[in-house]
Every structure is written in structure tokens, then in C-alpha cells.
Amino acid sequence: MSGHSLNRRRFLQAAGASAISLSLLGRINEIQAHTDEQANHAGSLDFHSLAGQYSLAPEVSYLNHGSIGTIPNSIHEAHVAYLRLCETDPWLYMWGGAWDAGREQVRSQAAEMLQCKADQVALTHNVTETFNLLAQGLPLGAGDEVLFSTLNHPGASVCWFHQAERRGFTVRQFDFPLADVTSLSIDDVVALHAREITDKTRVLVIPHIDNTVGLRHPLKQLADMAHAKGIEYVLVDGAQTLGMLPLQTADTGVDAYAASPHKWVQAPKGLGAAYINSKLFPRLKPMWVTWGQQRWAGTVRAYEDYGTRNLPELLALGDALAFQTRLGAQRKLERYQALWRYTMQQVDATPGLVWRSSRNWSTSGSLYAVGLKQGKAGEAAKALFDDHGIVVRPFDAPELNSLRLSPNTYTSEAEIDRFCELAAGFS
Ligand SMILES: Cc1ncc(COP(=O)(O)O)c(C=O)c1O
């Protein structure tokens, strides 16, 4: 039995002893036992058969897990079961402390996937929220500079511009050389950032995997370089990585790492998890404050406690994390690498299409851009969906003019073939 299942058992013991509470609390263990059983089954399937565990419509070829993930049926059922359970005694579950241990269990699971300590994980709502927290709460002012490249997503960018106007620090966004992405080495990526850093730069923001070409940024090398140059805060947008790649967050030396488990962890929508190095706690002000602030002062909980929240959904995050763990991080990684390689080969062999992402797996993931030599990406994406049910994300900028694919483990090679054949027709 895995450590995760043992944790779940301890949850009931920790929860109290009265007959009524044991009876009500016992139901959460029933839900989790059922979900664990289904996750174990899913983990025993080959990836092709895994598709049957999801609700995707048969007429849809979903190649857009980077925009939003889809939830396994068993996680959806667990979520509904928690919602129902909550209504059997709303006070007990929302405010009576009955799910306190459950929430902490989810925090530990998120920490296990992030590879950091649980007391450095805030359970937020998404990456955008975490970056708003960081932009609003870090001690920055006149003379300070925040730096990031044009690969940085608006969810991790806009908040800095907004705060800069109010507090007098500056934000500098440098042009990332998109045309070179196919051949960049890890050292090149580090050098591209290093040359932009000035003695004013106090914050460096990095997308672990960006959402346009899917370049996997070398976190440890970037964090080491940036800290050596005097940068205090290396902050990472991990929206596209938690659940996709095995992580070693704490070991990379970054100061904060924001994730959105509704993408690759396949959790219900509107759930976030963020690693925040505890050395930031004394300096990072909470974004929202409520009565919990006194209770949680100096702990990571101070960044997430702002009144009533959707606890049934939060508990379902635990089930989603357990499901992904059962699929096996290494096994998933190998599948993603195989699909990436296969897609690149098919694109290379298809006239009219051009590979716009890295050709080196160490700087890649399961998100890549397929350029159209002619035609317009936006129009092609619309037609691919309207006429063939293929869901991809277009990027119209002239240097990209591409369709972004972000397949999951159960995406088949036949879907990639079909995409290439049809996409080429628009080029
Ligand atoms: C790289 C990246 N960062 C941030 C976000 C924003 O995520 P959220 O809406 O969950 O905050 C996205 C969403 O697609 C993304 O791809």
C-alpha cells in the first residue's frame, strides 16, 4: 500500500471520536477508498485504454490540455460525492473543522508532487492568483526592476505592470527570440536571461514551460545564475508543468512556484497550488486578509485563508493528485516524450507544416507549436474544430502562425496523424 493510502487512513483517526462525527467523517473515507480503487484500475491500463476513463465527447479530438485539462470520471464523481456530503451537515464540513485534516492531506499530496515541504505549499485557485499575491505582497519600490521575457504568460505578467504603476518599480519585458527556439540549448536559454539582468533587477519571472512554443526552461541553472547576479526573487509559472513533468521544486532553488492543477493534474477547475519558500514569509504580505490571519501568521496558510471556500472541490484535488500519482510520473514522462517525438517526425514529413518548438527533449514537454507555412492559424483552428472536432490553440502572430498541440497520455498517434493531414490542407 502506498504512503498516500496510509495518510488517508490517518485522516479518520485524526478527526475526532464522537459517534456522530465518526459516522459522518467515515463517509469521506468511503469516497476516497472508492476513488483509490478506480485510480488503481486506471493505473493498470495502457494509455490507449485510459481514454475510456474520461468524458471527452467521441466526436472531439482534444489536443488542448494546455488550455484546460479534462477530469477523469472518478474524480468528477468524488467531487460530486463531497458536494453531497457537505450538504448533509454544511456547518460541520465547512466550519466545524471536519475537513481540516483533509485539507492538510491535500497540501501534503501537492507537496509530494511539487517535491517540497507541505508547510511551504499554499492551496490557491490558480497561477494568476499566486502571481497577484507575489506582485502585490513582495517589498518592491522605486529603483527596483522586475524582469521577464515575452514568453511569460499574461497570468504571470499583467499583475506586475499593475503594481508597478502604483508602487513605482519598473517592469522590463525582453523579446524572446522565437525563431531560434528549435535549436536553443540549456546554456543558450540561461545566457539569454543573464544578459538582460541589470543591477536594478530584483525579480526574475520564468515560465517553466511557456504556453506558446512550450520551451522547458532550465530552472536550477536559471535560479543559480540569477541569484549569483544578486536577484532576490526567482518566481516560476508552473501552470503547464505540475502533473505533466516530475518536479524537484525545492531543489531547483527557485523562491516561488505557482501551479494550476486544473490543467495537467486534471483536477476540478479553479484550483491552484503554490510553493512559497518560507524565507519569503516575513516579507510577503498576504493579498487578502480575514480573521484567519492571526491564527496563520507566519505560515503558508496566511496566503490562502480568506473566508468561505469551496472545500468539496479542494478535497477532490487530493483525489486528482492521487489519480495522477497512480498513473506513474515516469511512465507519463516516457509517453509524453514518445508523443512529442512522433509528432515532430510527422510534422517534418508533412509538406506545409513546420515544427516551431524545441527539437531537444530536455527543453520540451507535451506542448508544442506546429507552424503553417501558408494560410492563417486562427482560421485553420476554427475549421479544424467546426469540421472535424479537433481542438487546438492557434497563435496568429506572424513569427508563429501556428497551431499549438498539448496532447495527454491517452492521445493516440492516429489523432496526431489526422491532425497533420488536415492541418496541412490549410497551409
Ligand atoms: C503558462 C501559463 N501561465 C498561466 C496561465 C494562467 O493560468 P490560470 O488561469 O490557471 O491562472 C496559463 C493558462 O493557460 C498558462 O498557460
The ligand as an SDF file (V2000), in Angstrom:
LIG
                    3D

 16 16  0  0  0  0  0  0  0  0999 V2000
    1.8700   29.3200  -18.9320 C   0  0  0  0  0  0  0  0  0  0  0  0
    0.5740   29.7790  -18.3070 C   0  0  0  0  0  0  0  0  0  0  0  0
    0.6070   30.5720  -17.2300 N   0  0  0  0  0  0  0  0  0  0  0  0
   -0.5050   30.9860  -16.6130 C   0  0  0  0  0  0  0  0  0  0  0  0
   -1.7480   30.6460  -17.0970 C   0  0  0  0  0  0  0  0  0  0  0  0
   -2.9470   31.1350  -16.3800 C   0  0  0  0  0  0  0  0  0  0  0  0
   -3.4940   30.0740  -15.6690 O   0  0  0  0  0  0  0  0  0  0  0  0
   -4.7010   30.2930  -14.6680 P   0  0  0  0  0  0  0  0  0  0  0  0
   -5.8280   30.8380  -15.4770 O   0  0  0  0  0  0  0  0  0  0  0  0
   -4.9770   28.9380  -14.1570 O   0  0  0  0  0  0  0  0  0  0  0  0
   -4.2590   31.2640  -13.6450 O   0  0  0  0  0  0  0  0  0  0  0  0
   -1.8450   29.8370  -18.2330 C   0  0  0  0  0  0  0  0  0  0  0  0
   -3.1510   29.4520  -18.7800 C   0  0  0  0  0  0  0  0  0  0  0  0
   -3.2850   28.9190  -19.8460 O   0  0  0  0  0  0  0  0  0  0  0  0
   -0.6510   29.3950  -18.8430 C   0  0  0  0  0  0  0  0  0  0  0  0
   -0.6710   28.6090  -19.9280 O   0  0  0  0  0  0  0  0  0  0  0  0
  1  2  1  0
  2  3  1  0
  2 15  2  0
  3  4  2  0
  4  5  1  0
  5  6  1  0
  5 12  2  0
  6  7  1  0
  7  8  1  0
  8  9  2  0
  8 10  1  0
  8 11  1  0
 12 13  1  0
 12 15  1  0
 13 14  2  0
 15 16  1  0
M  END
$$$$
